[in-house]
Amino acid sequence: MAGEKKGFGGKAGRFMKETRSELKKVIWPNRKELVSFTSVVFVAVILAALLIFVFDLAFGRMLGLIIG
């Protein structure tokens, strides 16, 4: 591109300009959607943690029976 600055400063400036432009295109969630999505994530994390806990407990007991 003609007239474009080269080097780190020019690239960083262009990156920031393009980033601002892309952020203007984002459709941000409203408060109700945000609370809903956050709740889904919390529930998923809790379920995953419980599943990992159950498998860890089961494998630990099996290993204890095998070793001990």
N, CA, C and O of each residue as an XYZ file, in Angstrom:
272
protein
N       0.844     -1.179      0.000
C       0.000      0.000      0.000
C       0.883      1.233      0.000
O       1.823      1.342      0.787
N       0.576      2.135     -0.870
C       1.393      3.332     -1.018
C       1.191      4.266      0.167
O       0.065      4.446      0.630
N       2.262      4.855      0.658
C       2.185      5.834      1.732
C       2.004      5.227      3.114
O       1.859      5.946      4.103
N       2.014      3.913      3.176
C       1.829      3.271      4.484
C       3.157      3.215      5.228
O       4.198      2.920      4.640
N       3.112      3.501      6.527
C       4.316      3.436      7.344
C       4.759      1.989      7.472
O       3.941      1.074      7.570
N       6.063      1.805      7.469
C       6.594      0.474      7.667
C       7.174      0.392      9.056
O       7.378      1.408      9.720
N       7.435     -0.806      9.485
C       8.001     -1.005     10.803
C       6.929     -1.273     11.838
O       5.741     -1.360     11.527
N       7.374     -1.400     13.070
C       6.474     -1.773     14.166
C       5.386     -0.734     14.409
O       4.222     -1.094     14.583
N       5.747      0.555     14.425
C       4.771      1.606     14.709
C       3.638      1.639     13.700
O       2.473      1.776     14.074
N       3.968      1.516     12.443
C       2.948      1.538     11.397
C       2.042      0.320     11.463
O       0.826      0.422     11.299
N       2.658     -0.843     11.707
C       1.871     -2.076     11.799
C       0.977     -2.061     13.029
O      -0.172     -2.498     12.966
N       1.495     -1.562     14.148
C       0.710     -1.509     15.384
C      -0.468     -0.545     15.223
O      -1.581     -0.833     15.664
N      -0.214      0.595     14.590
C      -1.290      1.563     14.366
C      -2.377      0.997     13.474
O      -3.565      1.171     13.742
N      -1.966      0.317     12.409
C      -2.935     -0.299     11.504
C      -3.735     -1.382     12.222
O      -4.945     -1.500     12.032
N      -3.050     -2.168     13.044
C      -3.720     -3.217     13.808
C      -4.788     -2.628     14.728
O      -5.906     -3.139     14.797
N      -4.433     -1.537     15.443
C      -5.387     -0.903     16.356
C      -6.594     -0.344     15.598
O      -7.727     -0.463     16.063
N      -6.355      0.259     14.442
C      -7.432      0.825     13.630
C      -8.370     -0.285     13.151
O      -9.591     -0.132     13.203
N      -7.808     -1.389     12.691
C      -8.629     -2.502     12.227
C      -9.383     -3.156     13.387
O     -10.522     -3.595     13.225
N      -8.743     -3.216     14.555
C      -9.396     -3.792     15.734
C     -10.609     -2.964     16.129
O     -11.678     -3.517     16.387
N     -10.457     -1.640     16.179
C     -11.587     -0.763     16.498
C     -12.719     -0.950     15.495
O     -13.892     -0.987     15.865
N     -12.353     -1.068     14.225
C     -13.349     -1.250     13.174
C     -14.120     -2.554     13.370
O     -15.339     -2.584     13.198
N     -13.422     -3.628     13.728
C     -14.089     -4.920     13.950
C     -14.959     -4.889     15.197
O     -16.034     -5.489     15.210
N     -14.515     -4.202     16.248
C     -15.303     -4.127     17.483
C     -16.620     -3.389     17.273
O     -17.594     -3.654     17.977
N     -16.660     -2.471     16.318
C     -17.904     -1.760     16.014
C     -18.934     -2.694     15.381
O     -20.134     -2.425     15.437
N     -18.467     -3.795     14.777
C     -19.365     -4.746     14.119
C     -19.954     -5.763     15.091
O     -20.916     -6.458     14.760
N     -19.383     -5.850     16.280
C     -19.816     -6.851     17.252
C     -21.199     -6.508     17.793
O     -21.491     -5.354     18.106
N     -22.039     -7.528     17.895
C     -23.353     -7.355     18.522
C     -23.198     -7.828     19.964
O     -23.095     -9.027     20.223
N     -23.183     -6.881     20.899
C     -22.955     -7.197     22.303
C     -24.241     -7.690     22.933
O     -25.315     -7.178     22.616
N     -24.158     -8.687     23.833
C     -25.378     -9.194     24.475
C     -25.937     -8.184     25.473
O     -25.198     -7.418     26.090
N     -27.270     -8.205     25.614
C     -27.875     -7.346     26.631
C     -27.743     -8.032     27.998
O     -27.235     -9.150     28.088
N     -28.196     -7.370     29.039
C     -28.007     -7.894     30.402
C     -28.670     -9.260     30.594
O     -28.087    -10.151     31.212
N     -29.886     -9.426     30.068
C     -30.612    -10.690     30.224
C     -29.848    -11.834     29.548
O     -29.709    -12.912     30.126
N     -29.361    -11.605     28.347
C     -28.597    -12.627     27.630
C     -27.293    -12.937     28.361
O     -26.888    -14.095     28.462
N     -26.652    -11.910     28.860
C     -25.382    -12.091     29.557
C     -25.553    -12.956     30.798
O     -24.757    -13.863     31.043
N     -26.595    -12.675     31.582
C     -26.860    -13.473     32.788
C     -27.190    -14.908     32.404
O     -26.740    -15.850     33.058
N     -27.969    -15.075     31.351
C     -28.350    -16.410     30.888
C     -27.121    -17.202     30.428
O     -26.943    -18.353     30.829
N     -26.287    -16.602     29.602
C     -25.089    -17.282     29.101
C     -24.121    -17.610     30.235
O     -23.519    -18.684     30.254
N     -23.975    -16.689     31.174
C     -23.080    -16.911     32.307
C     -23.587    -18.060     33.162
O     -22.794    -18.874     33.635
N     -24.884    -18.138     33.364
C     -25.468    -19.239     34.132
C     -25.204    -20.581     33.450
O     -24.866    -21.561     34.112
N     -25.356    -20.621     32.151
C     -25.095    -21.857     31.399
C     -23.639    -22.280     31.580
O     -23.359    -23.461     31.786
N     -22.722    -21.335     31.505
C     -21.306    -21.653     31.667
C     -21.030    -22.178     33.077
O     -20.314    -23.166     33.234
N     -21.588    -21.532     34.101
C     -21.380    -21.993     35.478
C     -21.909    -23.406     35.674
O     -21.239    -24.239     36.285
N     -23.098    -23.684     35.167
C     -23.675    -25.022     35.302
C     -22.804    -26.051     34.581
O     -22.557    -27.134     35.113
N     -22.338    -25.726     33.381
C     -21.483    -26.645     32.625
C     -20.173    -26.910     33.359
O     -19.698    -28.045     33.384
N     -19.595    -25.889     33.949
C     -18.332    -26.059     34.686
C     -18.556    -26.928     35.918
O     -17.741    -27.801     36.215
N     -19.646    -26.699     36.634
C     -19.947    -27.504     37.826
C     -20.172    -28.970     37.448
O     -19.668    -29.871     38.119
N     -20.928    -29.205     36.377
C     -21.163    -30.583     35.929
C     -19.862    -31.262     35.499
O     -19.638    -32.429     35.819
N     -19.016    -30.547     34.784
C     -17.731    -31.113     34.362
C     -16.863    -31.424     35.580
O     -16.215    -32.470     35.627
N     -16.844    -30.533     36.557
C     -16.047    -30.760     37.766
C     -16.562    -31.981     38.529
O     -15.770    -32.784     39.023
N     -17.878    -32.121     38.625
C     -18.453    -33.293     39.297
C     -18.119    -34.587     38.562
O     -17.813    -35.602     39.188
N     -18.177    -34.546     37.253
C     -17.846    -35.722     36.454
C     -16.380    -36.111     36.655
O     -16.068    -37.286     36.849
N     -15.500    -35.143     36.608
C     -14.075    -35.417     36.826
C     -13.852    -35.950     38.236
O     -13.052    -36.867     38.424
N     -14.543    -35.395     39.229
C     -14.420    -35.852     40.611
C     -14.847    -37.316     40.738
O     -14.166    -38.111     41.386
N     -15.979    -37.668     40.117
C     -16.481    -39.041     40.202
C     -15.498    -40.013     39.550
O     -15.197    -41.062     40.120
N     -14.996    -39.677     38.365
C     -14.033    -40.550     37.698
C     -12.737    -40.657     38.499
O     -12.169    -41.744     38.610
N     -12.269    -39.558     39.051
C     -11.052    -39.575     39.856
C     -11.241    -40.458     41.087
O     -10.357    -41.243     41.431
N     -12.374    -40.334     41.740
C     -12.668    -41.140     42.921
C     -12.725    -42.620     42.551
O     -12.152    -43.459     43.246
N     -13.418    -42.943     41.454
C     -13.549    -44.337     41.023
C     -12.189    -44.928     40.656
O     -11.858    -46.031     41.091
N     -11.406    -44.210     39.865
C     -10.094    -44.730     39.466
C      -9.151    -44.829     40.660
O      -8.337    -45.749     40.742
N      -9.261    -43.887     41.576
C      -8.431    -43.945     42.786
C      -8.742    -45.163     43.629
O      -7.834    -45.825     44.131
N     -10.022    -45.462     43.787
C     -10.416    -46.653     44.561
C      -9.994    -47.934     43.857
O      -9.533    -48.875     44.503
N     -10.152    -47.976     42.517
C      -9.714    -49.160     41.770
C      -8.215    -49.368     41.897
O      -7.745    -50.489     42.085
N      -7.482    -48.293     41.792
C      -6.023    -48.378     41.927
C      -5.641    -48.811     43.343
O      -4.699    -49.582     43.528
N      -6.361    -48.325     44.319
C      -6.115    -48.733     45.701
C      -6.367    -50.217     45.903
O      -5.628    -50.875     46.634
N      -7.406    -50.754     45.261
C      -7.680    -52.190     45.345
C      -6.617    -53.007     44.653
O      -6.236    -54.074     45.134
N      -6.133    -52.515     43.525
C      -5.109    -53.238     42.782
C      -3.785    -53.242     43.529
O      -3.138    -54.282     43.651
N      -3.384    -52.080     44.027
C      -2.097    -51.939     44.706
C      -2.145    -52.497     46.126
O      -1.256    -53.239     46.545
N      -3.191    -52.133     46.857
C      -3.210    -52.453     48.289
C      -3.951    -53.718     48.559
O      -4.062    -54.134     49.712
